[in-house]
Amino acid sequence: TPLEFQIKLAATNRAASLIVLNMLLTAILCAFLVYNAVLNSSVTSLVLLFGSASCLAVFAMFIAAATIKVTLASRPILLTSLFILQTGNVLNAASHLFITEGSNWLNSGDALILIGELGLAVVAFRFVRAANELTNRDPLTGLYNRSHHMRHLSRLLRECREKKQSVAVVAIDLDHFKHINDVHGHGYGDTVLQTVATTLKEQVAGADLISRTGGEEFEIVISNTDEPAARAFAEKVRATINAIPTDKLESLSASLGVAVSHLSEGMPSLRERADAAAYQAKNSGRNRVILAN
């Protein structure tokens, strides 16, 4: 399923339950502290104010996390980490406010704060990674998008040039796609695109990169190959697309163009030749592979 970024309100009853549970557990902890410790009369108002502010700030963040859902953030880890951090702040404040006899277990607040902060760091790392992945993906098909495709292809060309290897680009243009949209609707057209994308991901092996670069256009990149191997690869892709079962169409086909890089060729030229070959395949009767000059 393609990643989506959404910010929405959580279910009211669930959010309220989490907040009430937090308050209940915190109240039990505070009652336990009052019952088992002696008030430190030398504590300053500044220390008390700072400790209270830290606890309330984390509690406010917990309320926000409980009531607002961000799809790319790991909500269970976020809520657990915030509660641990809040508990650590309570114990940390209590270590200044109370005096205990025997082992000073109140000092465990620092350890809980560290655990909570590590949990929040994990949430932040996962969020950034998911957000970065989202910017590189086509939202409809889940394949890489055009901008990522061009960056990756440019980098791959540089690497292969240093190794004196060739890179092949296979440009894929679905046949009669405008007719599919006009007759069956854009919703069905989107379903066709998603089906093709899933088929390419699951059944096409040996590709360095598979991307959706336009409306009904896809591109596949293969490194360290030559023209015969690239053409044979493209023929397999064509046959794979042609074999996709469709309920409203007699058949699904695509016109493919293949271009293999020259030693000093850049990304724009390579893609241009592959596109021109796909255009030639379409004008030559469709459902075929043409190798670029």
Buried (B, 14 or more C-beta within 10 A) or exposed (E): EEBEEEEEEBEEEEBEEBBEEBEEEBEEBEEEBEEEBEEBEEBEEEBEEBBBEBBEEBBEBBBEBBBBBBBBBBBEBBBBBBBBBBBBBBBBBBBBBBBBEEEEEBEBBEEBBEBBBEBBEBBEEBBEEBEEEBEBBBEBBBBBBBEBBBEBBBEBBEEBBEEEBBBBBBBBBBBBBEEBBEEBEEEBBEBBBBBBBBBBEEEBEEBBBBBBBEEBBBBBBBBEBEBEBBBEBBBBBBEBBEEBEBEEBEEBBBBBBBBBBEEEBBBEEBBBBBBBBBBBBBEEEBBBBBBBE
